[in-house]
Amino acid sequence: MQRAILARRPQFFGCKTFPSFRAVLGVCLLGALYSVAPLSEAQTPGADGQLQIANLGQCKLESGQVIEDCRVGYRTFGHLNTAADNAILMPTWLYGKSEDLRSLFGDGSSPQQLIDTGKFFGIAIDAFGNGVSSSPSNSPHQHGIAFPAYTLRDGVNAQYRVMTEVLHLKHLHALVGLSMGGEQTFVWSVLYPKFFDLAVPILGTPRVTSYDLFVKQIQLQTITTAAGYNDGKYTTQPDLHLANLFGALVVTSPEQFNRQTSREDIATQVKKLGAPQTIDANDRVWQLRAIMQQDVVGANRSLADAALSTPAHFLVIVNAEDHLVNPQPALDWAAATGAPTYISHGACAHLIMACDAQAVSTRVKAFLLTGKLP
């Protein structure tokens, strides 16, 4: 295994602040100019929120394939204490970047903030396929459709290498993840169950349901059948207007949509939500296919057995109106272990931090401090 090397992306520009999950709706315009410069192993992490790149050499996948020139982006917030036991990892959501997670870290003064950086050392980490970490769009040797298929398990294995080889951590206090970040939290719990103490999956699932697969298959087909996609061999980004509209539809609820959009404004809203997004089409396809394989349970045991196999203490947060990720498997996981839960009934559905942030953050902060809810 090759030694991990740090490299920085010192410049990034422009992203408007929206409540949450802005990448899903395509309203965040984000880009990066970067140069790759190896740093010594002893180099301290960059300034709060600065994008850094861990160069892992090769990342071997469970399929037997390899991601060459494997890179994982991450950002750190706050300070690691002398005991090195206050680190909290937060993986990105579907189509999201670590830049999108910045508002979830802070001094606790905002209900949007889940991680109090006065107490904890926060780490936001970029998933494979998001255009920052190794992806079809940015791979120098396996560009486009030459990029190997991967699973969320493969991504978590790479994240573990960043934690141990780059940041030299021997243990994490907690994992906190929203949506696909929550699904990666479940993966962490079965791959590295003793590496962390607490887990907070928010809107994630340990195993995709038939409904989840149905939604993801539609998302996938609206991309792969779009004019100009050409089996992923496009030279200019295809028009994914319909894919963007469907993505916007399933992250909210009819009640919330009707509340925010009048009948007279529907044409404007369709144009806005269907507008081009910055994430590459193949990157989207590869991430969707990875999520569709999410199953930490396996064929030879029950979900309860899987939940009981990890010593980590869970706080499970779901939304009852979620049309993107079915909440039942996560609730079943909590029931099997006696873990505390919070079931949001906010009309924002999957965009939970847009209308129920106070209730979510209050519970997450309390759980991270004590391992239980008051």
Secondary structure, DSSP 8 states (H G I E B T S, - for coil): ----EEEE--EEE-----SS-HHHHT----EEE-----B-TT----STT--EEEEEEEEE-TTS-EEEEEEEEEEEES---TTS--EEEEE--TT--GGGGGGGEESS-STT--EETTT-EEEEE--TTSSSSS-TTT-SSS-GGGS----HHHHHHHHHHIIIIIS--S-EEEEEEETHHHHHHHHHHHHSTTSEEEEEEES--SB--HHHHHHHHHHHHHHHTSTT-GGGT-SS----HHHHHHHHHHTS-HHHHHHH--GGGHHHHHHHHTS--SS-HHHHHHHHHHHHT-BSS-SSS-HHHHHHT---EE-EEEETT-SSS-SHHHHHHHHHHT--EEEE--TTTT-GGGT-HHHHHHHHHHHHHHSS--
